[in-house]
């Protein structure tokens, strides 16, 4: 997994590339913790480059959601492909996250 971050005012965009699995969850958690430490009000996970999510990756998404809520930071998902969307729906995680087709829409949702 490769992770890039960009700031847009008080929103951090986290671009994920690769597989969200047991090998990448620590990297994602550390990235989110670092962003929250800077007191951003929102985070957008750009999931457009995620080709696979396993149970550890789903668990990490839940952990990120919980961690953000505990620290007064909102989280959005953007760029989900059809497979990732289905995984979230089947596991009923789709109700936890605000989802946007385009990254720009997700960033603008914080205004």
Secondary structure as the mmCIF struct_conf table of DSSP 4:
data_model
#
loop_
_struct_conf.conf_type_id
_struct_conf.id
_struct_conf.beg_label_comp_id
_struct_conf.beg_label_asym_id
_struct_conf.beg_label_seq_id
_struct_conf.end_label_comp_id
_struct_conf.end_label_asym_id
_struct_conf.end_label_seq_id
STRN STRN1 UNK A 2 UNK A 8
TURN_TY1_P TURN_TY1_P1 UNK A 9 UNK A 10
STRN STRN2 UNK A 11 UNK A 20
BEND BEND1 UNK A 21 UNK A 21
TURN_TY1_P TURN_TY1_P2 UNK A 22 UNK A 24
HELX_RH_AL_P HELX_RH_AL_P1 UNK A 25 UNK A 37
TURN_TY1_P TURN_TY1_P3 UNK A 38 UNK A 39
BEND BEND2 UNK A 41 UNK A 41
STRN STRN3 UNK A 42 UNK A 53
HELX_RH_AL_P HELX_RH_AL_P2 UNK A 55 UNK A 70
TURN_TY1_P TURN_TY1_P4 UNK A 71 UNK A 72
STRN STRN4 UNK A 74 UNK A 78
HELX_RH_AL_P HELX_RH_AL_P3 UNK A 82 UNK A 90
TURN_TY1_P TURN_TY1_P5 UNK A 91 UNK A 92
HELX_RH_3T_P HELX_RH_3T_P1 UNK A 93 UNK A 95
TURN_TY1_P TURN_TY1_P6 UNK A 96 UNK A 96
BEND BEND3 UNK A 97 UNK A 97
STRN STRN5 UNK A 98 UNK A 100
BEND BEND4 UNK A 101 UNK A 102
HELX_RH_AL_P HELX_RH_AL_P4 UNK A 103 UNK A 108
TURN_TY1_P TURN_TY1_P7 UNK A 109 UNK A 110
#
